[in-house]
C-alpha cells in the first residue's frame, strides 16, 4: 500500500492518475486546509495518529506531493508522539523546509515505512530536453549559467529555487512567496518593456533532497512567464516536475516561447 501525503496543486492529481494507471493500491492523506475527495484529513502535528493510521493500512511506501504552507512550530497542535520529537522539530524548523522533510523521512523510516521519490510512478513528468519548437539561443544560455551560479550560492540559506535573468541583469529572485508570485513582480517591472527577452531559471537547491522535493512548474508558470515578456524557462535535466505538459507546450509554441533543460 502507498500513502500520498497530498498538498495543494496539480501534482498530487498527476500522481494519483499514474498510480491508477499502474494498478497500484493507495490512500490519500490530506495535510492541507482544503477539501480533497476520497482522502483522510490529518493535522501536521498528529504524529501518533498518522503513524497508527499508516500501520493499520499496512502502508509500505509514502509519497510527498504538492504545496503545503509551513506552519509555525507554535501553531502546530502536537500530540504526545510529536512532543517526543520536540528537540529535533525545533532544530528542523530553524533549518528550513528541507530539514523538516528529512525529519519526517527519518521518523517514517524508523517505523519501517519508506519515503520514495515523488516521481517514482510518474517519470513522464520529468524533462530531459527542449520540449518546444523554439530553442534557447546563446544569450539565453549565458543568462541561465549566471542564474544557476547565483542559485547555487543562495542554496546554503535553504531558500531560492527560481531566478529571472535578462541579458545579464538580475530581475528577480524567488523568496518565500514562491515562483508564481515572483513572476507577478516581474510582470509589473516589465510593464513598459518593448521586446521579449530574459529567462526563468528554476532549479533544485544544491543540497535539496531530490527524493521528495523536486521544483515544479506548470501551465500557470508558463502563462506568467509569457506575460512577463520572457523568452523561456530553463529546468534542471530530469530534476524538475513539469505539470500540464500538453497545454504548456501548445501555449509556448503559439507564443514562440521555449521550455528547455540544462
C-alpha positions, 0 to 999 in steps of 0.5 A: 500500500502507498500513502500520498501525503497530498498538498495543494496543486496539480501534482498530487492529481498527476500522481494519483492518475499514474498510480491508477494507471499502474494498478497500484493500491493507495490512500490519500492523506490530506495535510492541507486546509482544503477539501480533497475527495476520497482522502483522510484529513490529518493535522501536521502535528498528529504524529501518533495518529498518522503513524497508527493510521499508516500501520493499520493500512499496512502502508509500505511506501509514502509519497510527498506531493504538492504545496503545503504552507509551513506552519509555525512550530507554535501553531502546530497542535502536537500530540504526545508522539510529536512532543517526543520529537520536540528537540529535533522539530525545533532544530528542523524548523530553524533549518528550513523546509528541507530539514523538516522533510528529512525529519519526517523521512527519518521518523517514517523510516524508523517505523519501517515505512519508506519515503520514495521519490515523488516521481517514482510512478510518474517519470513522464513528468520529468524533462530531459530536453527542449520540449518546444519548437523554439530553442534557447539561443546563446544569450539565453544560455549565458543568462541561465549559467549566471542564474544557476551560479547565483542559485547555487550560492543562495542554496546554503540559506535553504531558500531560492529555487527560481531566478529571472535573468535578462541579458545579464541583469538580475530581475528577480529572485524567488523568496518565500512567496514562491515562483508564481508570485515572483513572476507577478513582480516581474510582470509589473517591472516589465510593464513598459518593456518593448521586446521579449527577452530574459529567462526563468531559471528554476532549479533544485537547491544544491543540497535539496533532497531530490527524493521528495522535493523536486521544483515544479512548474506548470501551465500557470508558470508558463502563462506568467512567464509569457506575460512577463515578456520572457523568452523561456524557462530553463529546468534542471535535466530530469530534476524538475516536475513539469505539470500540464505538459500538453497545454504548456507546450501548445501555449509556448509554441503559439507564443514562440516561447521555449521550455528547455533543460540544462 
